[in-house]
Structures are given as structure tokens and as C-alpha cells.
Amino acid sequence: MTKKSKPALPNINVGCGEFPAEGYVNVDITSKGGPTPDVEASVLDLPFTAGSAQKIFAGHVLEHLHMEDIPTALSELKRVLSKNGTLLVVGPDADRARNNFPEALDGIIHGDNRWSGDAHHWESTEEVTERLLQDSGWNTRVIPIESSELDVWPVTSRIGWQFAIFATKA
């Protein structure tokens, strides 16, 4: 009798927007007139079972939520992530923009308003985002946006005003 191996857990790209990723279940609240996500859902209420994802990528997602919704979103991501899984959060850092990319600061603080929901609801920085993750019970590790560790993730740009934070369940 042969032992069946467990199927690999899926990877999830939350807030995929215009950038669906190959090898990921691409999730967004709407297609916004661009590519249709595999699953239309809010990060506040993901339609996946607990522990069902090995990797979750949340690129430029959290700053689009109201601050009071961040704990719910982070709790939902934690619920869906497997015990030994990894979350990668990438986002804009207003502090880096202030210091090195002042021409990008307005868009980083407010969003680009290219579609409904493209506004930023709080001033995103690496420091604030890491604190939000830690306050929600995540272990965190900040890595440079240029790091080769990100090569296996669907990071669509490595512009220096961005941050990247790996998070695992505490």
C-alpha cells in the first residue's frame, strides 16, 4: 500500500490589482476594469479555510484600508496562513519618500486615485506597518526591497520608497 502525499498548499496574492501572479490564487475586491482576479473577495473576509495557504503576498494592500480595519485584515491573513507559512507585506514608505523621493510623496500619502478604492487611508511607513503586524501577533523581519529573497515572490517593482516585511505566526 502506498502512502498518498498531501497536495501542496496554494499561494495567495491578496490585492492583486493589475498584477495577477502565476502560481498564486489571485484575490482582489474587484477587477477594477483590469485583469479579473481568480477570486473576488475582501481581505477582511477571505473565502479560504483556516491554514490553507503556504505563502500570502500582500503588496500595496494595507494602506488602502482604514486603520480600524487593519487588525481584522491581519487576523484574517493569519487565519488563512498555514502554521509554518509566510506572509510578505510590501508597501509604500512615506518616510523614505520624504527623505529620498519627494516627488512621489503625495501619491504615497494619498494614493493615485486611478480607480474607486485607490486612495490611501493612512500614512504608510515601514515602522508603522511592522508595529501593526507585531501588535496583531506576527513575528516580523524587515528586508530591503532590493533583496534577492524577494525574487520568488510576485513583487512587481523594487523602487526604493517601498518596504518589505516577512511575517510568520507568533
Residue pairs with C-beta under 8 A, 6 or more apart in sequence:
8 54
9 52
9 53
9 54
9 82
9 85
10 24
10 25
10 52
10 53
10 54
11 21
11 23
11 24
11 25
11 53
11 54
11 55
11 56
11 57
12 24
12 25
12 27
12 46
12 48
12 53
12 55
12 56
12 57
12 80
13 19
13 20
13 21
13 24
13 25
13 26
13 27
13 56
13 57
13 59
13 154
14 27
14 28
14 43
14 46
14 56
14 57
14 58
14 61
14 77
15 27
15 28
15 29
15 43
15 58
15 59
15 60
15 61
15 64
16 24
16 26
16 27
16 28
16 35
16 37
17 28
17 32
17 34
17 60
18 32
18 34
18 35
19 59
19 154
19 156
20 26
20 35
20 37
20 38
21 57
21 154
24 57
24 154
25 38
25 39
25 53
26 35
26 37
26 38
26 39
27 37
27 38
27 39
27 40
27 41
27 43
27 46
28 37
28 40
28 41
29 40
29 41
29 42
29 43
29 117
30 40
30 117
31 37
31 40
32 115
32 116
32 117
33 115
39 47
41 47
43 58
43 61
43 65
43 73
43 76
43 77
44 65
44 69
44 72
44 73
44 76
45 76
46 76
46 77
46 79
46 80
48 80
49 80
50 79
50 80
51 79
51 80
51 81
51 82
51 83
51 85
52 80
52 82
53 80
53 81
53 82
53 85
54 82
54 85
54 86
55 85
55 86
55 87
55 88
55 153
56 77
56 80
56 81
56 85
56 86
56 87
56 88
57 87
57 88
57 90
57 153
57 154
57 155
58 77
58 87
58 88
58 89
58 90
59 88
59 89
59 90
59 91
59 154
59 155
59 156
60 90
60 91
60 92
61 73
61 89
61 91
62 70
62 73
62 89
62 91
62 124
62 129
62 132
63 91
63 92
63 111
63 120
63 121
63 122
63 124
64 111
64 117
64 118
64 119
64 120
64 121
65 73
65 121
66 121
66 122
67 121
67 122
70 132
70 136
71 132
71 135
71 136
74 132
74 133
74 136
74 138
75 136
77 87
78 87
78 136
78 137
78 138
78 169
81 87
81 169
83 169
84 168
85 168
85 169
86 166
86 167
86 168
87 138
87 166
87 167
87 168
88 150
88 153
88 155
88 164
88 165
88 166
88 167
89 129
89 133
89 164
89 165
89 167
90 145
90 155
90 162
90 163
90 164
90 165
91 124
91 126
91 129
91 162
91 163
92 108
92 120
92 124
92 161
92 162
92 163
93 108
93 124
93 125
93 126
93 161
93 162
93 163
94 105
94 108
94 109
94 123
94 124
94 125
95 125
95 126
95 127
96 125
96 126
96 160
96 161
96 162
96 163
97 104
97 105
97 108
97 161
98 105
100 160
100 161
101 108
101 159
101 160
101 161
104 161
108 120
108 124
108 161
109 120
109 123
110 119
110 120
111 118
111 119
111 120
112 118
113 119
122 128
125 163
126 142
126 163
126 165
129 163
129 165
130 140
130 142
130 165
133 140
133 165
133 167
134 140
137 169
137 170
138 167
138 168
138 169
138 170
139 167
139 168
139 169
139 170
140 165
140 166
140 167
141 165
141 166
141 167
142 163
142 164
142 165
143 149
143 150
143 164
143 165
143 166
144 164
145 155
145 158
145 159
145 160
145 162
145 163
145 164
146 158
146 160
147 164
149 166
150 158
150 164
155 164
